[in-house]
């Protein structure tokens, strides 16, 4: 019998270990991808509303911009209030399928149906702006409630699937890329698929964004696809389902719902690191929503893009944000999370500054190939920076919640995730209300072609408003204390 030399044995063992590591890596990447399908559903719904709701209400239904902004803002404000409650409910749910997945399923399917409903305004209501406003508020309240029921447990599952400091950054990067892929294939292409301009019998141009049926067609497609993505996410992440019926509840027995809720959320609100992340999240999200809610108006009135150019402009921002998401994990490993967020903030500020300098002056024409290229470049920088910032902030709150779990022995991932999401929803509510109010202030009148002065002010509001939010974000980021070394020290205690 021929004996293997120690070197050969070592080599074989090393090859086996490498093969095992590669297999484990592929398995982990598959799990991350399946989890990210949930972000694809969230992206279709959220970006469909953020990108087209204001246009739908003002262009197709003729609501004043202030009323349209209020209809959206009220529902998002309700979502902001309901998310902490959902975090508490999710953390304390006990079932055969665990604490998170029953809510992910119910909330995901309902949000897809509610998304379709917001574009289905009955014809009998359309003649009265007050009735249209009431219907939109009611439909959006249902949408936001179901979105809360889905998103808060979904976010918490991500924190639980990958608990490591660097792994959390990788998970959020994959999730970000999936969300932007869905945004590109959905809302970005919608400009060409659903909202292209056509010609009437007399040769007149029929503007696609002024036809209510176009929004309904989009809503039906996005709603069905979002429901399918939720089901795929649950199937692909089923290994994380744990029967927790015998697990103790976080809320102390006999305290009552309200007191139990307060006892769970009090330490979250008292956590200084968490509060800093919440503040950063509010600032970053507010700037992004302000830009995205005005982008449709910029495409149509400021830059005068046709349907193909709108797809290029919108699609390039999604590609840029996906690139930023992919870069976020690399930047976090190289410069830590605070440094990565700073890079993202600087890129966004640079992009907004380029747009302001280029198009609020006579230097660059707003039409033609040059105008499109410069606009896409500036927007690309802005959204690439946003793509870096969002997954880093999500990973930051995951770090904070992991330290809190290590200290207390209780999993409050739902509570931390809900409060993080609350900061985003408050920013969305604030920005939507502000965008509607600002459109009124600058003199934008729905249904009428805006004058040149109104168009210039539209660009100024979008570009300088976003630039201001970037500056404030970077100033506050400088005060964030947690890094990899401190995290490891906390976990070693």
C-alpha positions as CSV (number, residue, x, y, z in Angstrom):
1,X,0.0,0.0,0.0
2,X,1.4,3.4,-1.0
3,X,1.3,6.0,1.7
4,X,0.6,9.6,0.8
5,X,3.3,12.0,1.9
6,X,2.3,14.6,4.6
7,X,2.6,17.3,1.9
8,X,0.2,15.5,-0.4
9,X,-2.2,15.0,2.5
10,X,-2.0,18.6,3.4
11,X,-2.5,19.7,-0.2
12,X,-5.6,17.4,-0.6
13,X,-7.0,18.7,2.7
14,X,-6.4,22.3,1.5
15,X,-8.1,21.7,-1.8
16,X,-11.0,20.1,0.0
17,X,-11.3,23.1,2.4
18,X,-11.2,25.5,-0.6
19,X,-13.9,23.6,-2.4
20,X,-16.0,23.6,0.8
21,X,-15.5,27.3,1.2
22,X,-16.4,27.9,-2.4
23,X,-19.6,25.8,-2.0
24,X,-20.5,27.6,1.2
25,X,-19.9,30.9,-0.5
26,X,-22.2,30.0,-3.4
27,X,-24.8,28.8,-0.9
28,X,-24.6,32.1,1.0
29,X,-24.8,34.2,-2.1
30,X,-27.9,32.2,-3.2
31,X,-29.5,32.9,0.1
32,X,-28.7,36.6,-0.1
33,X,-30.2,36.7,-3.7
34,X,-33.4,35.0,-2.6
35,X,-33.8,37.3,0.3
36,X,-33.2,40.3,-2.0
37,X,-36.3,39.4,-4.0
38,X,-38.3,41.0,-1.2
39,X,-36.5,44.3,-1.9
40,X,-37.5,43.9,-5.5
41,X,-41.1,43.8,-4.5
42,X,-40.6,46.8,-2.2
43,X,-38.8,48.7,-4.9
44,X,-41.5,48.2,-7.5
45,X,-44.2,49.5,-5.1
46,X,-42.3,52.3,-3.5
47,X,-40.6,53.6,-6.6
48,X,-43.9,53.2,-8.6
49,X,-45.6,55.5,-6.0
50,X,-42.6,57.9,-5.6
51,X,-42.1,58.2,-9.3
52,X,-45.6,58.5,-10.7
53,X,-48.1,59.3,-8.0
54,X,-47.6,63.0,-8.1
55,X,-47.9,63.0,-11.9
56,X,-51.0,60.8,-11.7
57,X,-52.8,63.1,-9.3
58,X,-51.9,66.3,-11.0
59,X,-51.5,65.5,-14.7
60,X,-54.1,62.8,-15.1
61,X,-56.7,63.7,-12.4
62,X,-56.1,67.4,-12.3
63,X,-55.7,67.8,-8.5
64,X,-53.9,70.9,-7.3
65,X,-50.3,70.0,-6.5
66,X,-50.7,71.0,-2.8
67,X,-53.7,68.5,-2.5
68,X,-51.8,65.8,-4.2
69,X,-48.8,66.3,-1.9
70,X,-51.1,66.3,1.1
71,X,-52.8,63.0,0.0
72,X,-49.4,61.3,-0.2
73,X,-48.0,62.9,2.9
74,X,-50.9,61.9,5.2
75,X,-50.6,58.2,4.2
76,X,-46.8,58.2,4.7
77,X,-47.2,59.9,8.1
78,X,-49.6,57.2,9.1
79,X,-47.1,54.6,8.0
80,X,-44.5,56.3,10.1
81,X,-46.8,56.1,13.2
82,X,-47.7,52.5,12.6
83,X,-44.2,51.1,12.0
84,X,-43.1,51.1,15.7
85,X,-46.2,49.2,16.5
86,X,-45.4,46.7,13.8
87,X,-41.9,46.3,15.2
88,X,-43.3,45.5,18.6
89,X,-45.9,43.0,17.1
90,X,-43.2,41.3,15.0
91,X,-40.8,40.9,17.9
92,X,-43.6,39.4,20.0
93,X,-45.3,37.2,17.5
94,X,-45.2,33.5,18.3
95,X,-46.2,31.0,15.6
96,X,-45.3,27.8,13.9
97,X,-43.7,29.9,11.1
98,X,-41.8,32.2,13.4
99,X,-42.2,35.9,14.2
100,X,-41.5,37.4,10.8
101,X,-42.8,35.3,7.9
102,X,-46.5,35.3,8.6
103,X,-46.4,39.1,8.4
104,X,-44.2,39.2,5.4
105,X,-46.7,37.0,3.5
106,X,-49.9,38.8,4.5
107,X,-48.4,42.3,4.2
108,X,-46.7,41.5,0.9
109,X,-49.8,40.2,-0.9
110,X,-52.0,43.0,0.5
111,X,-49.6,45.7,-0.5
112,X,-49.6,44.4,-4.1
113,X,-53.4,44.5,-4.2
114,X,-53.5,48.0,-2.6
115,X,-50.9,49.3,-5.1
116,X,-53.3,48.4,-7.9
117,X,-56.2,50.1,-6.1
118,X,-54.5,53.5,-5.9
119,X,-54.5,53.8,-9.7
120,X,-58.1,52.6,-9.9
121,X,-60.0,55.8,-9.1
122,X,-63.7,55.2,-10.0
123,X,-64.9,57.3,-12.9
124,X,-67.9,58.6,-10.8
125,X,-65.5,60.3,-8.4
126,X,-63.2,62.0,-10.9
127,X,-65.3,65.1,-11.4
128,X,-65.1,66.2,-7.8
129,X,-61.5,66.9,-6.5
130,X,-62.6,66.5,-2.9
131,X,-63.9,62.9,-3.6
132,X,-60.7,62.1,-5.6
133,X,-58.6,63.4,-2.6
134,X,-60.6,61.3,-0.1
135,X,-60.3,58.1,-2.2
136,X,-56.6,58.6,-2.7
137,X,-56.0,59.1,1.0
138,X,-58.0,56.0,1.9
139,X,-56.3,53.8,-0.8
140,X,-52.8,55.1,0.2
141,X,-53.6,54.4,3.9
142,X,-54.3,50.8,3.1
143,X,-51.2,50.6,0.9
144,X,-48.9,52.1,3.6
145,X,-50.4,49.8,6.4
146,X,-49.7,46.7,4.3
147,X,-46.3,48.0,3.3
148,X,-45.5,48.3,7.0
149,X,-46.7,44.8,7.8
150,X,-44.3,43.5,5.1
151,X,-41.3,45.7,5.3
152,X,-40.6,45.8,9.1
153,X,-40.4,42.0,9.5
154,X,-38.6,41.7,6.2
155,X,-35.9,44.1,7.4
156,X,-35.6,42.3,10.7
157,X,-35.1,38.9,8.9
158,X,-32.1,40.4,7.1
159,X,-30.5,41.4,10.4
160,X,-31.0,37.9,11.7
161,X,-29.8,36.0,8.6
162,X,-26.4,37.6,8.6
163,X,-25.3,38.8,12.0
164,X,-21.6,39.6,11.2
165,X,-20.2,43.1,10.8
166,X,-18.9,42.7,7.2
167,X,-21.6,40.1,6.2
168,X,-24.3,42.7,7.0
169,X,-22.7,45.1,4.5
170,X,-22.7,42.4,1.8
171,X,-26.3,41.5,2.5
172,X,-27.4,45.1,2.2
173,X,-25.3,45.6,-1.0
174,X,-27.0,42.6,-2.7
175,X,-30.4,43.9,-1.5
176,X,-29.7,47.4,-2.9
177,X,-28.6,46.0,-6.3
178,X,-31.8,43.8,-6.5
179,X,-34.0,46.8,-5.6
180,X,-32.4,48.9,-8.4
181,X,-32.7,46.1,-10.9
182,X,-36.4,46.0,-10.1
183,X,-36.6,49.8,-10.4
184,X,-34.9,49.7,-13.8
185,X,-37.0,47.0,-15.2
186,X,-40.2,48.6,-13.7
187,X,-40.5,52.3,-13.1
188,X,-37.6,53.3,-15.5
189,X,-38.9,51.3,-18.4
190,X,-42.5,52.4,-17.6
191,X,-41.8,55.7,-19.3
192,X,-41.5,53.8,-22.6
193,X,-43.8,50.9,-22.0
194,X,-46.7,52.7,-20.4
195,X,-46.2,56.5,-20.7
196,X,-45.0,57.1,-24.2
197,X,-46.6,60.1,-26.0
198,X,-48.9,59.3,-29.0
199,X,-50.5,61.3,-31.8
200,X,-54.2,62.0,-32.0
201,X,-56.5,61.9,-35.1
202,X,-55.7,65.5,-35.9
203,X,-51.9,65.0,-35.4
204,X,-51.9,66.5,-31.9
205,X,-49.6,65.1,-29.3
206,X,-51.3,63.0,-26.6
207,X,-49.1,63.2,-23.5
208,X,-48.8,59.8,-22.0
209,X,-48.6,61.0,-18.4
210,X,-52.0,62.6,-18.7
211,X,-53.9,59.4,-19.5
212,X,-55.3,57.7,-16.4
213,X,-55.5,54.2,-18.1
214,X,-51.7,54.2,-18.5
215,X,-51.3,54.3,-14.7
216,X,-53.8,51.5,-14.2
217,X,-51.9,49.3,-16.7
218,X,-48.7,50.0,-14.9
219,X,-50.3,49.3,-11.5
220,X,-51.7,45.9,-12.6
221,X,-48.3,44.7,-13.9
222,X,-46.2,45.9,-11.0
223,X,-48.7,44.6,-8.5
224,X,-48.7,41.1,-9.9
225,X,-44.9,41.0,-10.2
226,X,-44.5,42.3,-6.6
227,X,-46.7,39.6,-5.2
228,X,-44.7,36.9,-7.1
229,X,-41.4,38.3,-5.8
230,X,-42.7,38.2,-2.2
231,X,-43.6,34.5,-2.6
232,X,-40.2,33.8,-4.1
233,X,-38.5,35.5,-1.2
234,X,-40.4,33.4,1.3
235,X,-39.6,30.2,-0.5
236,X,-35.9,31.0,-0.9
237,X,-35.5,32.1,2.7
238,X,-37.6,29.2,4.2
239,X,-34.5,27.8,6.0
240,X,-34.7,30.9,8.3
241,X,-38.2,29.9,9.5
242,X,-38.2,28.8,13.1
243,X,-41.1,27.6,15.2
244,X,-41.0,30.0,18.1
245,X,-44.3,29.1,19.9
246,X,-42.5,28.2,23.1
247,X,-40.0,31.1,23.1
248,X,-40.5,33.8,25.8
249,X,-41.9,37.1,24.7
250,X,-39.9,40.3,24.9
251,X,-42.8,42.1,26.6
252,X,-43.0,41.3,30.3
253,X,-46.1,39.3,31.3
254,X,-49.0,41.2,32.8
255,X,-47.8,44.6,31.6
256,X,-50.5,45.3,29.0
257,X,-50.0,46.2,25.4
258,X,-49.2,49.9,25.8
259,X,-46.8,49.5,28.7
260,X,-45.2,46.5,27.0
261,X,-44.7,48.5,23.8
262,X,-43.1,51.4,25.8
263,X,-40.8,49.1,27.7
264,X,-39.5,47.6,24.5
265,X,-39.1,50.9,22.6
266,X,-37.7,53.0,25.5
267,X,-34.2,51.5,25.3
268,X,-34.2,51.8,21.5
269,X,-35.0,55.5,21.7
270,X,-32.5,56.0,24.5
271,X,-29.7,54.4,22.4
272,X,-27.6,57.4,21.3
273,X,-26.0,55.4,18.4
274,X,-29.3,54.4,17.1
275,X,-30.6,58.0,17.3
276,X,-27.6,59.2,15.2
277,X,-28.4,56.6,12.5
278,X,-32.1,57.5,12.5
279,X,-31.1,61.2,12.0
280,X,-28.8,60.3,9.2
281,X,-31.4,58.2,7.6
282,X,-34.0,60.9,7.8
283,X,-31.6,63.4,6.1
284,X,-30.5,61.1,3.4
285,X,-34.0,59.9,2.6
286,X,-35.5,63.4,2.6
287,X,-33.0,64.5,0.0
288,X,-33.5,61.5,-2.2
289,X,-37.3,61.7,-2.1
290,X,-37.3,65.4,-2.9
291,X,-35.2,64.7,-6.0
292,X,-37.2,61.6,-7.1
293,X,-40.6,63.2,-6.6
294,X,-39.6,66.1,-8.8
295,X,-37.8,64.0,-11.4
296,X,-40.9,63.4,-13.5
297,X,-41.5,67.1,-13.8
298,X,-37.8,67.6,-14.7
299,X,-38.0,65.0,-17.5
300,X,-41.2,66.4,-19.0
301,X,-40.9,70.2,-18.5
302,X,-37.4,71.1,-17.6
303,X,-35.4,68.9,-20.0
304,X,-38.2,68.3,-22.5
305,X,-37.3,64.6,-22.9
306,X,-39.3,62.3,-25.2
307,X,-40.3,58.9,-23.9
308,X,-37.1,57.2,-25.0
309,X,-34.9,59.9,-23.4
310,X,-36.9,59.5,-20.2
311,X,-36.2,55.8,-20.1
312,X,-32.5,56.6,-20.6
313,X,-32.5,59.2,-17.9
314,X,-34.5,57.3,-15.4
315,X,-32.8,54.0,-16.2
316,X,-29.4,55.4,-15.9
317,X,-30.1,56.6,-12.3
318,X,-31.2,53.1,-11.4
319,X,-28.0,51.6,-12.9
320,X,-26.0,54.2,-11.0
321,X,-27.7,53.4,-7.8
322,X,-27.1,49.7,-8.3
323,X,-23.4,50.4,-9.0
324,X,-23.4,52.4,-5.7
325,X,-25.0,49.5,-3.9
326,X,-22.4,47.1,-5.2
327,X,-19.6,49.5,-4.3
328,X,-21.0,50.0,-0.7
329,X,-19.7,46.7,0.6
330,X,-16.2,47.3,-0.9
331,X,-16.1,50.8,0.4
332,X,-17.2,49.7,3.9
333,X,-14.5,47.0,4.0
334,X,-11.8,49.5,2.9
335,X,-12.9,52.7,4.6
336,X,-15.3,51.3,7.3
337,X,-19.0,52.3,7.2
338,X,-18.6,55.9,8.2
339,X,-16.1,56.5,5.5
340,X,-18.2,54.7,2.9
341,X,-21.3,56.9,3.8
342,X,-19.1,60.0,3.5
343,X,-18.0,59.0,0.0
344,X,-21.6,58.5,-1.0
345,X,-22.7,61.8,0.4
346,X,-19.9,63.6,-1.5
347,X,-20.8,61.9,-4.7
348,X,-24.5,62.9,-4.4
349,X,-23.5,66.5,-3.5
350,X,-21.2,66.6,-6.6
351,X,-23.9,65.3,-8.8
352,X,-26.5,67.9,-7.6
353,X,-23.9,70.6,-8.0
354,X,-23.1,69.7,-11.6
355,X,-26.8,69.7,-12.5
356,X,-27.3,73.1,-10.9
357,X,-24.2,74.7,-12.6
358,X,-25.0,73.1,-16.0
359,X,-28.7,73.7,-16.3
360,X,-29.5,76.8,-14.2
361,X,-27.1,78.7,-16.4
362,X,-27.1,79.1,-20.2
363,X,-24.0,77.0,-20.6
364,X,-25.6,73.7,-21.4
365,X,-28.7,73.3,-23.6
366,X,-31.5,71.4,-22.0
367,X,-32.3,69.5,-25.1
368,X,-30.3,67.3,-27.5
369,X,-27.6,64.8,-27.0
370,X,-25.3,67.1,-25.0
371,X,-28.1,68.0,-22.6
372,X,-29.1,64.4,-22.1
373,X,-25.5,63.3,-21.6
374,X,-24.8,66.0,-19.0
375,X,-28.1,65.4,-17.2
376,X,-27.5,61.6,-17.1
377,X,-24.0,62.2,-15.8
378,X,-25.1,64.5,-13.0
379,X,-28.0,62.4,-12.0
380,X,-25.8,59.3,-12.2
381,X,-23.4,60.7,-9.7
382,X,-26.2,61.8,-7.4
383,X,-27.9,58.4,-7.4
384,X,-24.6,56.4,-7.3
385,X,-23.9,58.3,-4.0
386,X,-27.4,57.5,-2.8
387,X,-26.8,53.8,-3.7
388,X,-23.7,53.8,-1.4
389,X,-25.4,55.6,1.5
390,X,-28.6,53.6,1.9
391,X,-27.2,50.1,2.4
392,X,-24.5,51.4,4.6
393,X,-27.0,53.1,6.9
394,X,-29.1,49.9,7.0
395,X,-26.0,47.9,8.0
396,X,-25.2,50.6,10.7
397,X,-28.6,50.1,12.4
398,X,-28.1,46.3,12.1
399,X,-24.7,46.8,14.0
400,X,-26.4,48.8,16.7
401,X,-29.2,46.3,17.1
402,X,-26.8,43.4,17.3
403,X,-24.9,45.2,20.1
404,X,-28.2,45.7,22.0
405,X,-29.1,42.1,21.5
406,X,-25.7,41.0,22.9
407,X,-26.1,43.2,25.9
408,X,-29.7,42.4,26.8
409,X,-30.1,38.8,25.5
410,X,-33.4,39.9,23.7
411,X,-33.9,40.1,20.0
412,X,-35.4,43.5,19.2
413,X,-34.5,43.5,15.5
414,X,-38.1,44.3,14.6
415,X,-38.1,47.3,16.9
416,X,-34.8,48.7,15.6
417,X,-35.8,48.0,12.0
418,X,-39.2,49.6,12.6
419,X,-37.6,52.7,14.1
420,X,-35.1,52.9,11.2
421,X,-38.0,52.5,8.7
422,X,-39.9,55.2,10.7
423,X,-37.1,57.6,10.0
424,X,-37.3,56.9,6.3
425,X,-41.1,57.2,6.3
426,X,-41.0,60.5,8.2
427,X,-38.5,61.8,5.6
428,X,-40.8,60.6,2.7
429,X,-43.8,62.3,4.3
430,X,-41.9,65.5,4.9
431,X,-40.4,65.6,1.3
432,X,-43.7,64.7,-0.4
433,X,-45.5,67.5,1.5
434,X,-42.6,69.9,0.7
435,X,-42.5,69.0,-3.0
436,X,-46.3,69.6,-3.4
437,X,-46.0,72.9,-1.5
438,X,-42.9,74.0,-3.4
439,X,-44.6,73.2,-6.8
440,X,-47.4,75.6,-5.7
441,X,-44.9,78.2,-4.5
442,X,-43.0,78.3,-7.8
443,X,-46.3,78.7,-9.7
444,X,-46.7,75.3,-11.2
445,X,-50.3,74.9,-12.4
446,X,-51.4,71.3,-13.3
447,X,-52.8,70.9,-16.8
448,X,-51.0,74.0,-18.1
449,X,-47.7,74.3,-19.9
450,X,-45.5,76.1,-17.3
451,X,-43.8,79.4,-18.2
452,X,-40.0,79.5,-18.5
453,X,-39.6,81.2,-15.1
454,X,-41.6,78.4,-13.5
455,X,-39.4,75.8,-15.2
456,X,-36.2,77.4,-14.1
457,X,-37.5,77.6,-10.5
458,X,-38.4,73.9,-10.7
459,X,-34.8,73.0,-11.5
460,X,-33.5,75.3,-8.7
461,X,-35.8,73.7,-6.1
462,X,-34.7,70.1,-7.1
463,X,-31.0,70.7,-7.5
464,X,-30.3,73.2,-4.7
465,X,-32.7,71.4,-2.3
466,X,-30.9,68.1,-2.8
467,X,-27.5,69.8,-2.5
468,X,-28.5,71.3,0.8
469,X,-29.7,68.0,2.2
470,X,-26.3,66.4,1.2
471,X,-24.4,69.1,3.1
472,X,-26.4,68.7,6.3
473,X,-26.1,64.9,6.0
474,X,-22.3,65.0,5.8
475,X,-22.1,67.4,8.8
476,X,-24.1,65.0,10.9
477,X,-22.3,62.0,9.7
478,X,-19.0,63.4,11.1
479,X,-20.4,62.8,14.6
480,X,-21.2,59.1,14.2
481,X,-19.0,57.2,16.6
482,X,-19.3,53.4,15.9
483,X,-16.6,51.6,13.8
484,X,-15.4,48.0,13.3
485,X,-13.0,48.1,16.2
486,X,-15.6,49.4,18.7
487,X,-18.1,46.9,17.4
488,X,-15.7,44.0,18.0
489,X,-14.9,45.3,21.4
490,X,-18.6,45.5,22.3
491,X,-19.3,42.0,21.1
492,X,-16.3,40.7,23.1
493,X,-17.7,41.9,26.4
